[in-house]
Amino acid sequence: MKRYFQVVWAVLWKDLRIELRTKDVFTSMAVFAALALLIFNFAFELRIPDKSMVVPGVLWVTIAFAGVLGLGRAFISEKDRGSLAGLLLAPVDRSAIYFGKMLASLIFILVVEAFILPLIVVFFNVPLITAPLLLILLLGTIGFAAVGTIFSALAVNTRAREVLLPVLLFPVLLPLLIAGIRTTIGLLEGQSLAEHANWLQLIVFFDILFLVVAFLTFDYVVEE
């Protein structure tokens, strides 16, 4: 078990060090998210009297599309450098590689969320930074990273991998996005998290389900 966690940490630390040196993933995600929020802000300012009505959708859609940019690089960068085959041939449990990659993607998305939340507060004048909402975002992001990482591995060996990933990913993410948006709407309307227990349970179930599925199937997914 100790060896397993050492592999997870090694993969995670490798990806974090590469990102700290190049900043490719964070820069692309952050710029895309900021531009998307700017476009949403101007578009809804012309049509909707109360922009706070659209904040839940704007928040989750921006995270989803920006996150796909980062998730798409989870294995493509390894493939382009020619190191993916060596990584998969290492005498370790391949699921540990998955969890290392998933945690790296999770951290990247969380950092981008920390960047865009203040922007949404400024653009839309909505109090988003509250403990219940941050909890929902964290749980939703875990599920997003869990699913996105496994689909990124699935798409990496295909020709149209950049196009295939969102096509595969977004239909599966729909329950998570709907639950996140509905819960966010309730929280912004002053309701408690307990009043949305069903949606919260759906998010937690989604996270657990796909973490288990990824753990059991990652070895087969990366086989060419």
Secondary structure, DSSP 8 states (H G I E B T S, - for coil): -HHHHHHHHHHHHHHHHHHHHH-HHHHHHHHHHHHHHHHHHHHHHHH-S-GGGGHHHHHHHHHHHHHHHHHHHHHHHHHHHT-HHHHHHSSS-HHHHHHHHHHHHHHHHHHHHHHHHHHHHHHH------HHHHHHHHHHHHHHHHHHHHHHHHHTTSTTHHHHHHHHHHHHHHHHHHHHHHHHHHHHTT--GGGGHHHHHHHHHHHHHHHHHHHHHHHHHT--
